[in-house]
């Protein structure tokens, strides 16, 4: 039985970037201003292993955190497999920047908006410097955060990479339940249409969106027209989206096929290589952008049954040409097919620089499957 490595670890991220179109992970700034891959505000190891000192990640040095087993951002890019997949093979990196808890030395308190913006700017600059050092392309990397001042932080930073803001806003304090309760009013008043309007108007390059916007019964709650993955909801989704890239988290196996078919990118917690047949009754293709299927190959995948799907998947993996090896004519045909299928239309100005037939990365609008926190979210503590 395959078992995922702990979230946000090198092993987990290395596996996922090979299996999927890219990876999503979380970055924090350490006490000595280095960049560490870590989700929670407190160090995710058993309390008895913390020793003396605070449990906040931002109060620990990089060497301390590495001694627990956590991976620095630099170490991730020093890995030859991750580096090659991200830099050369067109894989996407979704970089979530984490704000510190308000009570930390660098948290700025509960109302310290200027300090919040300053901290995220520092984290952007430190992360961007590493990305530039390892020659990671701009067109397959995006910064985003649960941070109301994201546009300001980006503007004052040195980066020119794509970015977005995570909405509804979830504060960096409280437990999972209280955080979601505080975000609920914003979710109810922000329809998907408003998300598109907000992001396109601010200059963001994509929309990170919670799965609740697209699946019942919760997708019926926001004010305004409803979107979904089938029927009238899917029609409204296509009309409102207009080809704007939307990354949905977390994508579950039972809706994965419908979500990708609707033209949305999915962030999945399921990187099990043995998951080849989805609960929805479809064969699973885990790299729709970096291993793109043409019209005939798409129809072949659709024809798969549970009895035949392993043979069909084997045949496709042998014959499908990776995006990086497609010639200009093949890339043009794929882009035309995708554009027609999902009604891309004309991309917003902020995305035009990343839409290129010549890039090693698939077009910015291309539907992808991304490994969430690498090979998937795992329980706490992360490292024992």
N, C-alpha and C positions, 0 to 999 in steps of 0.2 A: 504493500500500500504506500503510495506516494504521500509524503507529508511536507508541507511548505516550511521553509526556513523562517525564523522570526522576521517579522516585518522590518523593512528599512535596513536590513543587513546586506552586506556584499553578496552573500550566497543567494539571498532572495532576489535581489535586483539583477544579478547576473543571469539567473534562470529566466526571469520574466522578460528581460530585454531580448533574449534569444527566441522565446516562444511567441511574444506578442509584437505589436507595432511600436512599442515603447514602454516607458515606465513612469510612474508618478511616485514622488517621495517628498519628504519633509525636511527642511533645513532650519537650523537654529544657529545663533551666534554664541560662541563660548565666552568665558570670562576673559580669555586672552585674545578675543576678536578673531578666532578661527571659525570655520564653518563645519558643523557636525550634522550628520543625518539622524534625526530624532523627532518623533511626533509629540509626545507628551511634554508638559511643562516641567514635570519632575522626572528625575532619572529613573528609567524603567528597569530597575533591578530590585531584588528583595531588599528591604530596609536594613537587614543585618549586614548586607554587603556594602552599604554606602559609607560606613565609617564615620569619621567626624566631618562636620561641615553641613551646609544646607543641601537640600535635595533638589533645588532648582537647577536645571541644566545650565542656565546662563551664569550660575555661580561656580561652575566647574571649568577647569582648563581642558584643552583638547587632549592632552596626555592622560589626564584622569579619566575622561570619558572613553578614550581608546583602551585604557587598561581594563575597563568593564566589558569591552568587546564591541563597542559601537564603532561605526565606520565614518571616517571623515569624508567630506565631499572630495577632497583631493585624492584620497585612497580609492574612491569609487572610480575616478577618471584615470587613475594609474593602472587599473585593471585592464589588461589588453583586450578582453572580450567586450566589456562594457564600452570601452573607448572606441573600438572598431565599429561596433553596432551603432553607436550614437553618432560618431563623426562621419563614418564612411558608408554605412548601410541604410541611411535615411530613417533611423528610428527616432521617435519623439521623446523628449524629456519634459515632463510636466513638473515644475519645481514649485512646491508650496512653501511659502515663507511663513514661519511661525512667529507670532508676537509673543514676547515673554509675559508671564503673569504680572499684573499691576504691582504686586507686592515685592517683586524682585528689585535689586539695586538699579536695574536699567529699565524697569517696567513703566516708570513715569506716573504711577498712581492710576486711580480709576478715571481721572479726568485730564490726564497729561497728554493731550492730543499731539502737541508739538514733539514731545519725547517719543511717542509712538511712531510718528512719521520719521523722525531722525533715526530710530533704531532699525526700522525696515529699510531705510535708505542705506545704512551701513551694511546690512545683510545683503542687499542687492549688489552693492559695489564689490563686496568681498567675494560673493558667488560669481559675479560676472567676470571678475579678474581671473578666476580659476577656469571658467569656461573658455575665455579667450586664450589663456595659456595653452589649453589642450585643443584649441582650434575646433571647438564645437560649433557647428553652423547656427546662425541666427534663426534660419527658417524652420528648424525643428526643435525649438526650445521655447518655453513660455514660463514666465513668472506669474504667480498669483497668490492671493492671501485673503484671509478674513480680516480686512483692514480698511476702514472707511477712508483713510488718507492715501490709498494706493496710488491714485493718479498723481498726487503731490509728491509722494516718495519716488515714483518713477521719474517725474520731471526734474527733481533735484539730484537724481543719481546720474551716473555716467553711462548707464546702459542704453542701448538702442534696440534691445530685444523685445519681442511681443510680450504683452502682459494682459492681465484681467483682474477683476475684483470678485471675490467669492460672495455671492448674495443668495439668500438673506444673510445678513451679518450675524455671526456667532461669536460672542466675546471669548477672550482667552482665560476665563475663570468660571468656576462652577463645575458640577458633574455633567454627565451626558444629558440627563433628563432636564436639569435646570437650564442648560444652554439652549436646548431645543425649545423649551417653553418661552424663553426670551426672544427667540427668533421667530416664533409662530406668528405674531401680529404682522411682521414684515412679510412673511410668506403669504398670508391671507390677502394682503393688499397689493402684492406684486405678482401679477399674472406673468405668464411666460412672455407675452407681448411686451410687458414693461421691462422684463429682463433684456430682451433684444434691443429695445429702445435705449435703455440705460447704457448698455455696453457699447453699442455702435456710436452713441452720442459722445461717450467719454473718450473714445479712441482706443478702447480695448480691442484685442485681436481675436478673442474667442469668448465663449460663454461657458463657465463651469456651472452646471445645474444639477440639483438634487433629483434623484429618481422619482421622488414624490410628485414632481410636476407632470409626470407622464403616465403613471399607472393608478388605477382606481384602488380604493375610493378617495384617496387624499387629493388626487388631481382635480377633483370636483370642487375643492374648497376655495381656491383663490378667486378673487373678484375678476370678472371679465370672461371672455371666451375661453373655453377649455381646450387643451391640447392633449393628444394621446398617441398611441402607437398603432391604432387601427381605426377604420371607419372615418366619421366626420372629424374626430379628434386628430387623426393623422393628416387629413386634408388641411385642416386649419394650421397644424404644426408646419407643414411644408410652405404654406402661404406666408406665415409670420416669420419663419426662419430665414427664408430667402437665400439659402446657401451659407448663412453665417455659421462658422464652426461652433458646435455645441458638444461639450464633453460631460457625460452623465455619470454620476457616482451615487452609490455603488451599483453596478450592473449585475444582476443575478442571472444564473443560467436559464431560468424559465422565461425571461423576457429578452435575453441577449439577442436572439435572432430577429425579433420584431424591432428592437431598438436600432440595430445596425441597418436593417432593411428600411427603416424610416429616415435614414440619413444622419443618424447621430453617432458620435464616437462614445464608446463605453469604457469606463474604468472598472475593471473586474478584480474581484478577490479570488478568482478561481483559475489558477495556473497549473492545474493538474493535467499532466500530459495524457493521462488515461481518460480524460473527459472529452470524448470524441463525438458523442451523441447527446444532444441537448434534450431536456425534458419536454421541450416544445415539439419534438419529433423532427429535428433537423440535424444534419451533419454539421459539426463545428469547424469553422475556418478561422484560425486564430490570428492571421496576419492579413486582413483585407486590404490594407494600403501598401505594405512593403512587399507582399506576395500577391499582387492583384490578379484577379480572375477576369479573363475576357468574356465576351458574350457566350461563347460555346462552353467554356469552363464553368461559368456561372450556372448554365442550364444543367450541366452534368452534376454539379453539386446539389442542385435542387432535386434531381432525380433519385438521389441516394435514399435507400431504405436502411432500417437498422441492420438488416442482414447483409447489405452490400456496401455500407458506407466506409468500412475500413479499406476495402479494395479501391474505392473511388478516391478516398483521401490519399492513399499511397500513390495512385496514378497522377493525381493533381500535383502532389509535392515533387514528383519527378519531372513534370512537364511545365509547371508554371515558371515564367521568367520573372525574377525579382525586379522591382522597380528600377533599381540601380543599373540593371543590365538591359532594360528596355531601350530600343532605339527610338529616335524622335517620332517616327510614324506610329509605333506601338504606344508611346506615351500620349500622343495626340488622340488616338482612338479611345484609350482608356478615359482620358479627360472628357471627351465628348460624350461617352457612355454615362459617366458619372454625372455630368452636368445635366443631361437630359433626364436621368432617373430621379435626381433630387432637386431639379429646378434651381440650380445655383444662381443664375443671373449674374449681374455685375457685382463684384466684391467691393466692400467698403474700402476707402482709400488706404486705411491703415494696414490692410492685408495685401495690397497689390504688390508690395515688395517681396512677399514670400510665395507668390504664385508664379512658378517658373517651370517650364517644360524641361529645362536643362539641369535643374537641381538634382542632387542625389536624394533629396527628400521628396516624397509625394506632395502634390498640391496641398496647400494649407487646409482647404475644405474637405480633403479626402477623409472618408470614414475609417476610423481606426479602432483597434482594441488595445487598451493600455493596461498594464499591470499595476494595480492599486497598491501602493506601498511596497512595490516589487511583486512578489508572488501572492500578496493578499494580506489583509489585516489579521493580526494574531492577538491572542489574549495577553493581559498583563500579569506579572512583569514580563517584558519582552525577553530579557536575558536572565538566566538563572545562575 
